[in-house]
Amino acid sequence: MDQIFSIFVRSIFVDNMVFAYYLGMCSFLAVSKNVKTAVGLGMAVTFVLVCTLPINYLLENYVLKSGALSWLGEDFGNVDLSFLSLIIFIAVVASFTQLVEMAVEKFSPSLYASLGIFLPLIAVNCAILGGSLFMQQREFPNIAIATSYGLGSGIGWMLAIVGMAAVREKLQYSDIPKPLKGLGITFIITGLMGIAFMSFSGIKI
């Protein structure tokens, strides 16, 4: 239980997808102009991460990696399908992204219109695929830890984009030099927020 909590907290603050690895920056920069829209996209990304990481964990450990198919019998003990892992992970992410897109379009048309092309682009959001690849690289011991990592990574990404959106809304009323308006000041703030999040790396969890 302690390990699950540790992974959850670390994935939010220490291993934040945006500020530690700069993953998912396209959506982060483009959709972080409005808090409401940022919250909607953040919740969608969190949902997809929470759903896809456990499924990809099961696929990785019981289908794809070397020896994973040994449960089918001795003849399958040497089968290695790890070369398919990337395309399988993407297929799972794309499937859940389609479900999220249909749900948002049905229940919140205004949010669907606000997100525009960036909602279906969750399928190629490198933060989501990065979560599955980190799960594979770090060899999490069980599905509970993988799920905790997915939830924490999603919340961390949502925290980052909502925080940026809140700052950018305030910046609309600030006197910013003309050359820095728009993406210029956004890049600077992203760097400063990344430096601020580095302070969490000293915490022992």
Backbone bond lengths (Angstrom), bond angles and torsions (degrees), N, CA, C in turn:
res aa  C-N    CA-C-N  psi(-1)  N-CA   C-N-CA  omega(-1)  CA-C   N-CA-C  phi
1 M - - - 1.463 - - 1.530 111.10 -
2 D 1.343 115.86 -39.63 1.468 120.16 178.61 1.521 110.91 -62.74
3 Q 1.336 116.30 -38.83 1.458 120.13 -179.58 1.532 111.38 -67.20
4 I 1.330 115.80 -38.61 1.467 120.19 177.88 1.526 110.35 -62.26
5 F 1.334 116.25 -45.76 1.465 120.59 179.31 1.526 110.96 -64.96
6 S 1.337 116.27 -40.14 1.465 120.82 179.60 1.529 111.03 -61.91
7 I 1.338 116.24 -46.36 1.465 120.85 178.95 1.522 110.43 -61.88
8 F 1.340 116.31 -40.40 1.463 121.55 -179.01 1.530 110.89 -62.11
9 V 1.326 116.91 -49.18 1.469 121.07 -177.91 1.526 110.67 -68.07
10 R 1.319 117.21 -42.96 1.470 120.65 -179.84 1.525 111.49 -61.48
11 S 1.338 116.32 -40.26 1.465 118.77 -177.65 1.525 112.10 -68.04
12 I 1.333 117.41 -24.22 1.469 120.61 177.74 1.520 111.38 -80.00
13 F 1.321 117.13 -49.00 1.462 120.81 -169.35 1.534 113.96 -105.26
14 V 1.318 117.67 -46.88 1.471 120.46 -174.42 1.525 111.25 -81.96
15 D 1.340 116.88 -48.91 1.469 121.53 -178.72 1.519 110.66 -102.52
16 N 1.311 117.00 40.92 1.455 121.28 -179.21 1.532 110.36 -57.61
17 M 1.328 115.61 130.70 1.467 120.93 -175.19 1.523 112.68 -59.21
18 V 1.326 116.74 -36.00 1.462 120.58 -177.67 1.519 111.51 -83.38
19 F 1.321 116.46 -52.82 1.466 120.04 -169.92 1.523 114.25 -87.94
20 A 1.326 118.24 -18.13 1.465 120.05 176.76 1.527 111.66 -97.71
21 Y 1.341 116.41 -35.69 1.466 120.05 -175.41 1.531 113.12 -120.71
22 Y 1.333 117.50 -7.22 1.467 122.34 -179.60 1.536 111.59 53.44
23 L 1.334 115.40 45.05 1.457 121.79 176.64 1.531 109.43 -100.28
24 G 1.306 116.43 145.88 1.460 121.08 -179.38 1.509 112.89 75.39
25 M 1.336 117.01 27.72 1.454 120.56 -174.11 1.530 113.14 -72.36
26 C 1.328 117.89 -27.91 1.476 119.64 -178.51 1.523 110.07 -59.92
27 S 1.337 115.61 -54.81 1.467 119.75 179.47 1.519 110.90 -66.62
28 F 1.325 116.49 -37.17 1.464 121.38 -178.93 1.526 110.93 -58.37
29 L 1.316 117.20 -45.03 1.466 120.92 -177.45 1.526 111.97 -77.57
30 A 1.328 117.08 -34.83 1.464 119.93 -173.28 1.521 113.38 -81.58
31 V 1.341 117.47 -33.45 1.467 120.51 -172.33 1.525 112.06 -101.36
32 S 1.312 117.88 -3.48 1.466 120.24 -175.29 1.529 112.67 -87.89
33 K 1.332 116.82 38.63 1.461 120.30 177.76 1.521 111.74 -98.64
34 N 1.328 116.11 -19.11 1.458 121.89 -175.61 1.517 109.13 -138.53
35 V 1.338 117.67 131.45 1.464 121.30 -175.15 1.525 111.57 -63.16
36 K 1.330 117.00 -43.87 1.460 120.17 -177.93 1.525 111.60 -60.69
37 T 1.316 116.35 -45.28 1.462 120.78 178.40 1.523 110.79 -65.16
38 A 1.343 116.91 -39.91 1.461 121.64 179.86 1.522 111.12 -63.75
39 V 1.332 117.25 -40.80 1.464 121.07 177.74 1.530 110.29 -62.79
40 G 1.332 116.37 -43.82 1.463 120.54 179.87 1.514 112.27 -60.89
41 L 1.336 116.53 -46.77 1.464 119.75 179.54 1.522 110.54 -67.86
42 G 1.340 116.78 -38.51 1.464 120.30 178.89 1.516 112.21 -61.71
43 M 1.340 116.78 -40.77 1.459 120.69 177.62 1.526 111.07 -66.44
44 A 1.336 116.51 -38.39 1.459 120.13 178.71 1.528 111.11 -65.24
45 V 1.324 116.59 -43.80 1.470 120.80 178.37 1.527 110.59 -63.71
46 T 1.332 117.08 -42.05 1.471 121.06 178.42 1.515 110.71 -61.92
47 F 1.324 117.27 -44.82 1.464 121.17 179.22 1.525 111.09 -59.53
48 V 1.339 116.39 -46.67 1.463 119.79 -178.67 1.535 110.73 -64.35
49 L 1.332 117.05 -40.70 1.469 120.02 178.12 1.529 111.86 -63.33
50 V 1.333 116.72 -44.68 1.467 120.83 -178.28 1.523 110.85 -64.33
51 C 1.326 117.15 -35.53 1.464 120.64 -178.57 1.528 112.83 -80.21
52 T 1.327 116.71 -39.37 1.466 119.54 -172.44 1.523 113.85 -82.24
53 L 1.338 117.70 -32.86 1.462 118.97 -177.13 1.531 113.01 -62.91
54 P 1.351 119.55 -47.50 1.473 118.50 177.53 1.526 112.76 -62.73
55 I 1.350 117.12 -38.34 1.464 119.71 179.26 1.523 110.47 -65.72
56 N 1.327 116.90 -45.06 1.464 120.16 178.36 1.528 111.56 -66.15
57 Y 1.349 116.49 -31.51 1.464 119.71 175.90 1.524 110.11 -63.02
58 L 1.328 116.64 -46.05 1.470 120.98 -179.74 1.527 110.60 -64.75
59 L 1.327 116.56 -42.17 1.460 119.99 178.64 1.528 111.28 -63.68
60 E 1.333 115.74 -41.67 1.466 120.54 -179.69 1.523 111.40 -63.23
61 N 1.333 116.89 -44.70 1.470 120.47 -171.77 1.524 114.41 -89.04
62 Y 1.340 117.13 -18.08 1.465 118.86 -177.41 1.526 113.80 -120.32
63 V 1.330 117.13 -1.19 1.460 119.52 179.39 1.527 112.61 -134.89
64 L 1.332 117.34 -47.71 1.457 120.45 -164.24 1.526 115.54 -89.67
65 K 1.317 117.94 -49.02 1.467 118.26 -170.62 1.529 111.37 -72.70
66 S 1.319 114.99 164.44 1.467 120.76 -176.54 1.534 111.37 -58.02
67 G 1.334 116.23 125.60 1.459 121.42 179.75 1.511 114.56 83.04
68 A 1.351 117.53 -0.38 1.465 120.26 -176.22 1.520 112.27 -66.48
69 L 1.339 116.86 -25.85 1.466 120.44 -177.61 1.524 113.24 -90.25
70 S 1.323 116.61 12.62 1.470 119.76 -179.06 1.522 112.17 -62.22
71 W 1.337 117.34 -20.77 1.464 120.22 178.71 1.535 111.59 -68.13
72 L 1.358 117.12 -14.43 1.462 120.66 176.47 1.524 112.19 -84.02
73 G 1.324 116.19 -14.25 1.461 120.25 -179.16 1.516 111.39 140.74
74 E 1.295 116.33 168.97 1.462 121.51 -177.19 1.525 112.42 -63.70
75 D 1.341 116.55 -31.13 1.460 119.82 -178.13 1.526 112.65 -64.37
76 F 1.325 116.91 -22.00 1.468 121.19 -177.84 1.528 112.63 -99.88
77 G 1.322 117.12 5.73 1.464 120.61 -175.17 1.518 114.23 -64.61
78 N 1.322 117.64 -26.86 1.466 120.92 -176.79 1.525 113.08 -101.86
79 V 1.326 116.81 5.23 1.463 119.92 -179.19 1.528 109.95 -72.53
80 D 1.330 116.24 131.64 1.464 122.28 179.47 1.525 109.17 -126.59
81 L 1.333 116.29 108.50 1.465 121.55 179.62 1.531 111.74 -107.59
82 S 1.321 116.21 20.83 1.469 119.22 -175.89 1.526 112.99 -63.24
83 F 1.341 116.92 -21.62 1.467 119.37 178.38 1.536 111.68 -66.95
84 L 1.330 116.74 -14.90 1.463 120.88 178.76 1.529 112.78 -94.13
85 S 1.321 117.37 -3.32 1.464 120.10 -170.63 1.521 112.84 -59.74
86 L 1.331 117.87 -42.59 1.460 120.54 -176.51 1.530 111.03 -63.14
87 I 1.323 116.74 -47.78 1.466 119.58 -177.23 1.530 111.36 -69.77
88 I 1.338 117.28 -33.14 1.466 120.48 177.24 1.520 110.17 -68.17
89 F 1.334 117.16 -44.23 1.473 120.99 178.28 1.532 110.62 -58.55
90 I 1.330 116.26 -44.52 1.467 120.51 -179.71 1.523 110.65 -63.97
91 A 1.329 117.22 -39.78 1.465 121.08 179.91 1.523 111.07 -63.29
92 V 1.331 117.03 -41.02 1.465 120.78 178.54 1.528 110.48 -65.34
93 V 1.329 116.60 -44.99 1.466 120.82 178.96 1.524 110.70 -61.64
94 A 1.328 116.83 -44.31 1.470 120.87 -179.16 1.524 111.29 -62.89
95 S 1.338 117.15 -37.51 1.465 121.00 179.79 1.522 110.98 -63.47
96 F 1.315 116.87 -46.53 1.463 119.70 -179.68 1.526 111.56 -71.24
97 T 1.320 117.33 -31.25 1.461 119.79 175.86 1.516 110.75 -62.76
98 Q 1.332 116.59 -39.46 1.461 120.54 177.97 1.522 111.05 -63.32
99 L 1.330 116.95 -39.56 1.466 120.71 177.46 1.534 110.87 -63.76
100 V 1.331 116.04 -44.18 1.472 120.28 178.80 1.515 110.49 -62.45
101 E 1.326 117.12 -43.22 1.464 120.89 -179.03 1.527 110.88 -60.64
102 M 1.326 116.72 -44.40 1.464 120.19 -179.62 1.526 111.35 -66.02
103 A 1.347 116.08 -38.96 1.473 119.86 -179.93 1.522 111.40 -66.86
104 V 1.337 117.19 -44.08 1.465 120.79 -179.68 1.528 110.53 -65.80
105 E 1.324 116.71 -40.81 1.463 119.89 179.99 1.532 111.17 -63.19
106 K 1.332 116.66 -35.82 1.463 120.60 -177.85 1.528 112.42 -77.19
107 F 1.346 116.88 -44.06 1.458 120.41 -171.03 1.532 114.02 -97.61
108 S 1.336 117.98 -19.59 1.464 120.15 179.55 1.519 110.30 -144.93
109 P 1.332 116.50 75.07 1.475 119.94 -178.67 1.527 113.46 -58.29
110 S 1.343 116.63 -34.14 1.465 118.94 -179.27 1.529 111.05 -65.76
111 L 1.345 116.28 -42.31 1.468 120.01 177.15 1.518 110.11 -65.73
112 Y 1.314 116.76 -39.48 1.469 121.64 178.79 1.535 109.90 -59.59
113 A 1.341 115.73 -42.72 1.467 119.57 179.06 1.527 111.36 -68.61
114 S 1.336 117.10 -35.52 1.466 121.28 -179.22 1.530 111.60 -67.69
115 L 1.328 115.65 -40.89 1.469 119.90 -177.67 1.520 111.56 -73.45
116 G 1.331 116.02 -31.93 1.456 119.84 177.41 1.514 112.70 57.73
117 I 1.335 115.99 -133.33 1.463 121.83 -175.62 1.518 112.67 -67.97
118 F 1.347 117.44 -18.33 1.464 119.55 -174.38 1.523 113.27 -74.75
119 L 1.344 117.59 -16.28 1.465 119.35 176.27 1.528 111.47 -71.35
120 P 1.339 119.27 -53.33 1.471 117.03 175.52 1.526 113.45 -65.15
121 L 1.339 116.46 -23.39 1.468 119.34 179.49 1.528 112.86 -73.35
122 I 1.359 117.06 -3.37 1.466 119.51 171.71 1.524 109.71 -57.09
123 A 1.339 115.83 -29.84 1.469 120.52 -179.51 1.521 112.15 -59.36
124 V 1.337 116.77 -28.96 1.467 119.65 179.39 1.528 111.06 -114.58
125 N 1.336 116.04 20.17 1.466 120.01 175.41 1.526 107.97 -69.12
126 C 1.327 116.88 117.57 1.462 119.50 -174.10 1.521 112.60 -67.87
127 A 1.339 118.20 -17.34 1.461 119.77 175.61 1.524 110.50 -68.04
128 I 1.337 117.42 -37.91 1.461 121.40 -179.56 1.525 110.20 -71.99
129 L 1.322 117.23 -47.80 1.461 119.59 177.40 1.520 110.24 -65.03
130 G 1.344 116.18 -35.58 1.464 120.18 177.85 1.517 111.90 -60.50
131 G 1.344 117.26 -37.01 1.462 120.26 177.61 1.517 111.57 -59.27
132 S 1.333 117.62 -44.52 1.466 121.09 179.26 1.521 111.43 -68.53
133 L 1.328 117.14 -37.77 1.470 119.81 179.66 1.528 111.24 -70.72
134 F 1.344 117.61 -36.55 1.461 120.13 175.00 1.532 110.39 -65.81
135 M 1.331 116.52 -38.76 1.469 120.85 176.38 1.526 110.26 -58.80
136 Q 1.312 116.10 -42.94 1.458 121.37 179.40 1.522 111.11 -67.48
137 Q 1.329 116.41 -42.43 1.464 121.38 -177.16 1.521 111.96 -68.56
138 R 1.346 116.61 -40.87 1.462 121.03 -175.18 1.525 113.54 -85.89
139 E 1.340 116.64 -8.33 1.467 121.92 175.48 1.529 111.83 51.96
140 F 1.321 116.02 60.02 1.465 121.16 177.81 1.531 109.91 -56.36
141 P 1.327 117.65 138.63 1.477 120.69 -173.12 1.521 114.84 -72.96
142 N 1.324 118.87 -24.57 1.470 119.56 -179.45 1.526 110.61 -151.70
143 I 1.319 114.63 169.89 1.463 120.75 -174.68 1.529 112.20 -70.43
144 A 1.334 117.27 -27.91 1.467 120.29 179.60 1.531 110.66 -63.91
145 I 1.313 116.78 -41.91 1.466 120.82 178.63 1.524 110.45 -68.03
146 A 1.340 116.88 -38.59 1.461 120.19 177.64 1.527 110.87 -63.10
147 T 1.326 116.34 -41.49 1.467 120.82 178.74 1.527 110.76 -66.02
148 S 1.338 116.13 -42.32 1.460 120.97 178.29 1.526 110.89 -61.49
149 Y 1.320 116.06 -39.91 1.463 120.43 177.83 1.524 110.76 -64.87
150 G 1.338 116.91 -41.62 1.456 120.70 178.45 1.518 112.13 -62.75
151 L 1.343 116.17 -43.96 1.466 120.25 179.38 1.526 111.12 -64.72
152 G 1.323 116.45 -45.92 1.465 120.44 179.47 1.514 112.67 -63.52
153 S 1.334 116.75 -40.85 1.466 120.47 179.26 1.525 111.07 -64.27
154 G 1.344 116.01 -39.46 1.457 120.12 178.23 1.519 112.15 -65.77
155 I 1.327 115.69 -45.17 1.470 120.02 179.04 1.528 110.20 -64.27
156 G 1.330 116.32 -39.74 1.472 119.89 178.06 1.517 111.97 -62.13
157 W 1.338 116.28 -42.30 1.463 120.01 178.79 1.527 110.27 -66.62
158 M 1.342 116.76 -41.51 1.459 120.18 178.66 1.525 110.80 -65.06
159 L 1.327 117.30 -40.43 1.459 121.36 177.58 1.519 110.77 -59.55
160 A 1.314 116.37 -40.85 1.461 121.05 -178.91 1.524 111.32 -66.58
161 I 1.334 117.43 -47.24 1.470 119.49 -175.40 1.529 111.69 -72.89
162 V 1.349 117.27 -34.48 1.467 119.91 177.83 1.528 109.98 -69.60
163 G 1.335 116.78 -40.58 1.463 120.59 176.91 1.518 111.71 -61.41
164 M 1.323 116.07 -43.11 1.460 120.29 178.50 1.532 110.92 -65.60
165 A 1.346 116.60 -40.79 1.464 119.94 179.85 1.526 110.82 -63.51
166 A 1.330 116.67 -40.06 1.465 120.03 178.78 1.531 110.99 -62.85
167 V 1.325 116.21 -41.36 1.470 120.09 178.93 1.524 110.55 -66.30
168 R 1.334 116.63 -42.87 1.465 120.20 -177.16 1.533 111.87 -67.69
169 E 1.320 116.30 -31.88 1.465 118.69 175.59 1.527 110.56 -64.78
170 K 1.328 116.78 -39.74 1.470 120.39 177.79 1.527 111.24 -68.76
171 L 1.336 116.33 -32.47 1.463 120.07 -177.40 1.531 112.37 -67.27
172 Q 1.324 116.63 -19.86 1.464 119.55 178.61 1.532 111.76 -61.48
173 Y 1.328 115.84 -24.09 1.466 121.06 -178.30 1.533 111.21 -103.91
174 S 1.323 116.79 10.95 1.459 120.75 -178.34 1.522 110.58 -102.88
175 D 1.305 113.85 157.32 1.462 120.49 -179.94 1.532 108.19 -91.87
176 I 1.318 116.08 90.28 1.462 121.85 -177.03 1.529 108.66 -101.01
177 P 1.322 118.50 136.30 1.467 120.28 176.31 1.529 110.83 -54.59
178 K 1.307 116.75 138.95 1.464 121.52 -173.80 1.533 113.79 -54.56
179 P 1.347 119.83 -41.94 1.477 119.09 -179.61 1.535 113.64 -63.67
180 L 1.348 117.03 -21.35 1.459 119.86 -176.30 1.535 112.88 -97.29
181 K 1.310 117.67 -4.66 1.462 119.44 -177.25 1.526 110.76 -65.32
182 G 1.329 115.28 146.85 1.467 119.81 179.33 1.516 111.65 85.14
183 L 1.336 115.59 -127.74 1.467 120.05 -175.13 1.524 113.10 -67.83
184 G 1.323 117.30 -27.55 1.464 119.77 -178.17 1.512 111.96 -58.58
185 I 1.320 117.29 -54.82 1.462 120.89 -179.73 1.520 110.76 -69.03
186 T 1.354 116.91 -28.45 1.474 120.77 178.49 1.527 110.51 -65.46
187 F 1.335 116.52 -41.72 1.467 120.01 177.57 1.530 110.90 -62.96
188 I 1.311 116.19 -41.67 1.465 120.09 -179.72 1.533 110.45 -63.18
189 I 1.337 116.39 -45.16 1.464 120.22 -179.80 1.522 110.75 -65.54
190 T 1.340 116.81 -38.65 1.465 119.97 177.88 1.524 110.48 -59.79
191 G 1.328 116.75 -43.82 1.465 120.19 177.55 1.519 112.38 -62.16
192 L 1.339 116.05 -42.71 1.473 119.83 179.56 1.531 111.59 -65.32
193 M 1.351 116.08 -40.08 1.461 119.34 177.69 1.529 110.73 -66.65
194 G 1.352 115.99 -36.21 1.459 119.42 176.66 1.525 111.57 -62.85
195 I 1.344 116.09 -41.55 1.471 120.20 177.01 1.525 110.36 -63.59
196 A 1.339 116.45 -39.81 1.469 120.17 178.80 1.528 110.93 -62.73
197 F 1.329 117.20 -41.16 1.466 120.79 -179.42 1.522 111.69 -70.47
198 M 1.335 117.20 -21.11 1.473 119.53 176.90 1.515 111.78 -62.66
199 S 1.331 116.95 -23.93 1.473 120.36 179.71 1.527 111.54 -63.24
200 F 1.345 116.87 -25.71 1.462 119.80 179.40 1.528 112.50 -72.49
201 S 1.339 116.49 -18.18 1.468 119.32 -177.06 1.540 111.99 -67.05
202 G 1.311 117.18 -17.78 1.467 120.07 178.82 1.517 113.90 -84.87
203 I 1.339 116.61 -5.35 1.460 119.97 -178.72 1.527 110.40 -80.68
204 K 1.290 117.46 130.95 1.465 121.95 176.76 1.516 109.32 -91.12
205 I 1.340 115.76 113.44 1.462 120.89 -177.92 1.511 109.11 -112.95
